[in-house]
Amino acid sequence: SAAGSASASAAGSGAGADSTGAWGGSPARPTQPARLGDEASFLTGTRAADAIADLRARNGGTLELLDLHLYPARILLKAKAPRGDEIDRWEVRASGVIGPKPQGLSAKKLAARLFDASLVPLATLSSIANEAIAKSRLANGSVTHVDVRRAKDGGVTMRVSVHADGVTKWVDLDVTKR
């Protein structure tokens, strides 16, 4: 099947959960995988872009990321807190947001690795996923998740996991100028 899957297991609805369901879709059940191409997937459409824009607003209008991990049923990220020197962890699901959770990391010490969320072309995530599938050369490949980090040259790199028939390939894409 061309539709991929990713496990929807992760932290449950801990303290600080926001159950507004701001990004639509029904929440994925931990026992059922979310499928790439599902309307509720963060890997298709603009749901990831909408979620990050909402987090930017919650964070005072800016969002400096340490890392960003996109899955069909959730988004995990670490970002600089709006005040102070902390790095916070956030989790986004269709059912809402969990976080911020302080990570005990110094933003000053990690400043060289931080990047503005606006540098990540989330609105074109579907086309980026298709590019990664083509570059992987896996027949019937599908994207299971995407990791985003600052590259050593200062740009932004997406590391896309493409899976097919028991084989996983990682495709690195420089998305700085998209």
PyMOL commands that set and color helices and strands:
alter all, ss='L'
color gray80, all
select helices_A, chain A and resi 47-58+111-113+117-119+122-136
alter helices_A, ss='H'
color red, helices_A
select strands_A, chain A and resi 5-6+34-35+64-70+74-80+86-93+96-106+115-116+142-150+156-164+167-174
alter strands_A, ss='S'
color yellow, strands_A
deselect
rebuild
show_as cartoon
